[in-house]
Amino acid sequence: MLYRLSAAWARVELWCAALLAVCVTLLVLLNVVTRTAGNALFWVDELAIYAMAWMTFLGASAALHYRNSVAITLLPDAVSPHLKTVITKAVDAVIFVFALSMLWFCWRWFMPLDLAKAGFDTTAFQGQTFNFIYAEPTSTLGVPKYLFWSVMWLFALGATLHSATHLISPAETKI
């Protein structure tokens, strides 16, 4: 059941990453056309950067599910299959700890309980916590940056799900 949930989440991540790759391409093309015409749209650059960041984080999370992340396989390729399984599970454990750490850091960064205690009033939240995450706008879009930074939550949740799935599943030797 957990594997099916992880696989479904990874498919959604890949679909979203592919859609964002198309968006980045179209935004860059729009930028080229408008600059050539002498009427540059500066917000296009910023939006393309944010779309690429989202694409990268979603793709990285999906890569964890499919075990397609960049890896140095010199050691696992040189040992017995049993030891290779042990190394794979150790890597899975490290990734799981990293993913849990990401969740914790997102929790500390976004401080959702403190925001709720402040009645979702960002000015009161800032005064109580000195955390200005919800007040900072993007340079050209004028949209709050936390909306773009929320991809960190999606990455952390996806990475936790995928790494937990690998930890409890029977040993696989693909590194």
N, C-alpha and C positions, 0 to 999 in steps of 0.2 A: 504494500500500500504506500509506504513512504517513498519507495523507488518510483512508483507511478506519479506521485505528486511532484517529485523532483524532476522527472522527465517532462511532465506537463509544464512546470515552471520554466525549465530550460527551453522548451519549444517557444513559449511566450517571449522569453528573453531574446532568443535568436530572431524571432519575427520582428520584435521591436527594434533590435539592433540593425536588422536589414532595412527596415523602414527609415531609421535614422541615417543610415548610410546613403540612401537615396536622397533624403533631405539635405545632407551635407553637400552632395554632388550638385543638387539643384541650387542650393544657396551660393555655392562657389561660382557656378555658371551665371547666376543672376548678378553676382558681384562683378564678374568679368564684363558682362554686357553693360551694366550701369556705369562702370568706370570708363569703359571704352566710349560710351556715349557722353561722357563728361558730367554725369549726374550721379555720383557715387552715393550709395545707401550704406552708411557706416554701421548701422545696426545689423546688417547682414553678416559682417565679419564676426561679431560677437555671438549671434545666434548660431552660426556654423560651428564656432568653437564649443559652445555648450552642447550642441547636438552631437558633436564628435566625442565629447567627454561622456555623455550618456551612453552612446553607442559602445564605447570602450568598456565602461563598467558593466553594462548588461552582457556584452560578449564575453568578458572575463569570467563572470559568474557562470554563464552557460558552459564555458570551456571547462570549468571545474566539474560539472556534471558528466561531461563526455570524456574527461581525463585527457583533454587536448591542450593543456597548458604547456608552456615552454618548460622543459625539464632537461637536466643533465643526467643521462642514463649510464654513465661510465661505470659506476659502482653496481647498480642493479643488474646490468648486463654481464657483469663478471662473476656473480655469485650464483649459488645453487637456487633452484626455484623456491625452496622453502624460505631461504634467507631473503630472497627477492620479495616474497609475500610479507615478511616481517618489515622490510624497509617500506613497502607500499603502505602498510597500515600505520607506520610511524609518520610517514608524510601526511597521510589522511588526518592523523591526530594533530599534527602541527597546523594544518590548514583549518581544522575545526577550532583550535584555540585562537588562531588569527581571526577567524570569522566571528567568534564570540567577542573577541576584543573589539572588533569593528562595531558590533552592536552596542557594546558598552560605551565606546567613544562617541557614537552617534547619539546615544541617550544623554551623555554628559554635555554634548555640544548643543543639541536642540532643546534639551531640558523641557520635555513635554509636560511633566507634572507641575513644574513651576509656572509654566505658561497657563496651565489650567487653573492653578491657584490664584493667578493674577486675573482670572476671569477673561482670559484670551485678550487682555488689553496689553498690547506690546509696549506701550510707554511705561505702564506700571511694572511689567516684567523686566524691562531694562533697568528701571530704578532699583528694583529689588535684587537683581542678579548681576548687574553690570555686563550682561550678555546682550550684544547688539545684533545677533544673527538675523532677527526678523526685521530689522530696520534698514539694512544696507541694500540699496538698489543697484542694479546693473548699470554699467557706464552709459550705454546708448539706448538700451531697451526701456529702462525705467521700471523694470519688474523686480520685485524682491529676489535677492540672490538665493535665499533659502529654498525657493522653488526648484532651482537648478541643483542645489546641493542635496536635495532630497534623494537623488540617485544613490547617495551613499547608503541610505536605509535599504533601498532595493538590493544593492550589491551585498550588503551585510546579511540581509535575510536570505537571499539566494545562496550565498556562499555557505551560510550555516546549514541550510537545508541540504545542499549537495554534499557537503563534507560529512554531515551526520549520516546521510544515506550510505556513503562509502564506508564509514566506520562500522555500521551495523550489518552491512551486507557481507555475504561470503567473500573471501579473499579473491581479489582480482590481481593479476600480475602486470597490468598495463601501466607503465610509468612513462 
